[in-house]
Amino acid sequence: MITAQFNKKLWSAQGGMQLDIQMELQQGECLTLYGDSGAGKTSALRILSGLLQPDSGRIEVGGETWYDSGKNINLPPQKRNIGYVFQDYALFPNLTARENIAFGLRKGESSALLEELITITSLGELQHKKPGQLSGGQQQRVALARALVRQPKLLLLDEPMSALDHLTRSHLQDFILEARQRYGFTVILVSHDLGEIIKLSDRVAVLGNGVISREGSPAQVFMQHKISGKFQFSGKILGIEQQEVVWIVTLLIGANLVKVVVTEKEIQGLSIGDQVIVASKAFNPILQKIRDL
């Protein structure tokens, strides 16, 4: 169990904002923080990691107090059992991929997990190359492996895949899902990619002006009406055309173009450029516009 309640006065070019966060997570859960730029998402991660001290509050992880303003407790980042993956990877350019991953090992720990992570991230043939010799996706695999080699109670992901192409991003998302199942760590993700959020998240917390304004499952947060289906994924409408009594909607889903047949009633309120959820039940596609947040 992770419980956190903290306050922090933040300043930006637009002025001051009070960050006031309360959250609870179960072990193994993935919570996504979603919201506009400047809403306080990255600041919340930095506070949880110990890189930014709040003005007041309490953070407890697995029965251990990481921060308590009333008791003057504030564990430094190196004493908090976290893994932190940044958008820009933050690898050491003078170290090889293997040395970067090994840097996350605590003193005296076995290197068995290091070997396992190199294997499951498919870095075996690349482990002796330096970051400058690796692609963006390969560097991000190194960054994820370095975070996981610490066997963290909490993995913090700050838009770690936003600069990657769709195929590489999908592979890394699959790796995170597999790693969560294998190691049972808890995840707090910052992301603006709806497909990624739906794929990885158990819950979404929407931040606005420093507070959580809405919280629930991805379907509850992003869909106007509750729908069920054998699968669900998000896409962007590129085209709408009528063919006799039905309408054909062309969607961009990841790197793929998909055409969905809908009725005139279902097309009401949809426009080119809208983000939508596609769900299917008994091979009958359902198109649901994503609500404005």
N, C-alpha and C positions, 0 to 999 in steps of 0.2 A: 504494500500500500504506500502510495506517495500522497502526502497532503501538503499543500502550500497556500499561504496567504501572505501577501506582501504589498507594500505601497512604495512608490518611488516617484518623486517629482522629476519629470523629464523636460528638457529644453530643446527646441529646434528653431529653424528660421521662422516658423509660423507662431512661435511663442511657447508658453509653458503648457504641460499636460500632466495630469495626475494618473499614474499607472496604478490601478487597484485590481489585483488579480486574486481569485480564489479558485483552486482546482483540487480535484482528487482523481487519482488513477489507480487501477488495480494492477498487480504484477502481470506483465505480458501484454498490456493494453497499448494501443497506439492512438494518441490524441493529436489532431492537427489544429494548429493555431492559424486562423484564416482572417484576412482583413486587408484594408488598404495600406499602402506604404505610410509609415509614421504612426501606425495604430499601437505600436509597442510590442510587437511579436518578438523581434530579435532581442530587445531589452529584457523581455521575460526569460528567454533562454539564457542570456548572460547572467541574470540574477540567479537562476537555478544552478548554473555552473560555478558560481562564485567569482566570475569575472567582473561583476557589477554588484555593489552592495546596495540593498534597498534602504529606505529610510526607516522602515519598521516592518515587523511581521515574523513569520515562522515557517520553516521548511523542514519537513521530516520525511525521510526515505527509509523504508524497511525498518522502522523503529529507531533509527539513528537521527539525531537532530543535527542538521547541517547549518541551520541559521535560526537564531532566536534573539530578537532585539531586547526582549525583557531580561534574558539571562546572559546577555553579552556573549553569545556563541556565534561564531562566524568561521566555519571551516574554510581554509583556502582551497582553490580548485584541485590541487594535487591530492588532497585528502577526501575529496568527494568521489564516490565511485561512479564516474560518468564517462561516456564517450561523446565527443563533440565533433561533428563534421560540418565544415564551413562550405559556403558556396564556392570559394576560391581555392579549396583543397588544403591550403596551408601546409604543404609538404616541405621538408628540408631539401633544398636544391642540391646540396653537396653530398647527400646520402642516397644510396641505392633504394629501390623499392623495398627490398627485404630489410634494410637497415631502418627505413622509415617505419615499417610495421613493428619491428623489434623495439623501437623506441618507446612504444606503448606498454611494453612488458614491465611489470614491477620487479624490483630487485629480488633475485632469488627464485623467480617463477620459472616453471618449466617451459621449454620452447615447443612442446608438443602442439599447443594450440596455434602457435605461429605457423607450423608446418601445415596444419589442417586448414587454416585460413588462406594460405598461399594456394593450396590445392583447390578449395571451393570457389576462390575468386579467379581461377585460371591464370595466375600470375607466375606459374612455375618457370616458364621460359623468359619471363621479363623481370624476374626478381633481382637481377644484378644490374639492371639499367637504372639510370638516374631519371628524376622526373622530367627533365628537359627532353629526354628521348622517348617519352610516353605520350600517347594521345590523351585527350581530356577524359574520356571514359576510363582509360587505364589508370590515370592518376586518381580518379574518384574511387576506383576499386581499392587502390592502395590506402586512400584516406579512410574508407569504411573499414578495411581490415585492421588498420592501426587503432581505430576507435574500439573495435570489437575484441582485439587481443587483450584489452584490459578487463574483459568479462564484466562490463558495466551493469549496474542496476538500472541505469537510466541512459538511453542514447538520445542525444539532441541532434536534430538534423535541420539545418538552416538553409532551406532551398538548395540542397546539395546537387540537384540534377537539372536545374533550370537552364544551364548553358549547354546542355548536351542534346544531341539529335534524338529523335523519337525512338529509334531502335535501341540505341545505347541506354537511354533512360528506362525503357521497358525491361531490358536485361538486368539493370541495377535494381529496379523495383522488385523483380523476381528474386534477386539475391537477398534483399532485405526481408522479404516474406519468408524465405527459406531459413535465413539466419534467426529470425524471431522464433520460428517453430523449433529450431535446433537448440538455441541457447536461452530462450525464455525471458529476454530483456524487455523493458518497457521503453516506449518511444514517444517523444514529443517532436512533431514535425511542423516546420513552417513551410507552406507551399501555396502557390496560386494556381497550380495545375489541377483542374477538377478531376480529370481521369486518374491522376496519381493519388489524389485524396480519396476517391472512391475505392481504388484498388488497395490502398495501404491502411486506411483509417477505420477504427472502431467508432470513434466519436470525433466531432468537429466543434471547436469553440470559436465563435466569430468575435473578433476584437474590434471595437470602435471607440475612439476617444479614450483609450486606456482601460476600458472595462469589457468584460465578456457580455455581449448583448444577446447572444443566442447560442444554444448548445444542444447537441443531439447527434443522432447518426447522420452520415452524409445524406441519406434520402430525406430525413426529416428537415435538415437545414437547407438543402438546395432545391428540393422539389416542392411545387405548389400544392400538389395532391399526392397522397401516399399511393404508390403503385408497387406491385410485386412482379417478379419475373425470374426466369431461369438464369438470366444474365443481365447486367446493366453496365453501360459505359457511356462516356460523355463525348460529344462532338460539336462541331460548329457548322451551321447551315451555310452552304455555298450557293445553293440554287433551289428554286421552287418552280415547278412547271405542271400545268394541268394536261392530263391525257384522258379524254373522254370523261368518265364520271369519277376518276380518282386523281390524286395529286402525287407527284414524284418529288421527294425531297432529297437533294444531294448533300451528304455530310462529309466533313473532313474529320476522321477519327484516327488520331495518331498521325501516321504517314499515309493512311489509306483513304480512298474515296468510297463511300457506301451510299447506295440508293435505297430509300425506304418508301413504300407505298402507303399513303394515308388517305383518309376520307376528307371531304370538305369541312366537316365539323371539327376534325382534329387539326386542320390547318389554320383554324381561326386563332389569331394572336401571334402567329409565327412569322418571322421576317428573316431575310438574309442577314447573316452576321450573328444571329441568336445562338447562345450556347444551350444545348439541349441534352437530356438524358434519353438514351435509347434502351428500352427494356423489352424483353421477349418472354411471352408465356404461351406455351403450346404453339410455338412457331408463328405467333401473331405479334408483330412488332408494335410497340407503343412508344409514341414520341411525347416527351414531357419537357416543356420549357423550364429552364432553371430560373428560379426566382431572383430578382434583384435584391442585393443585400445592402 
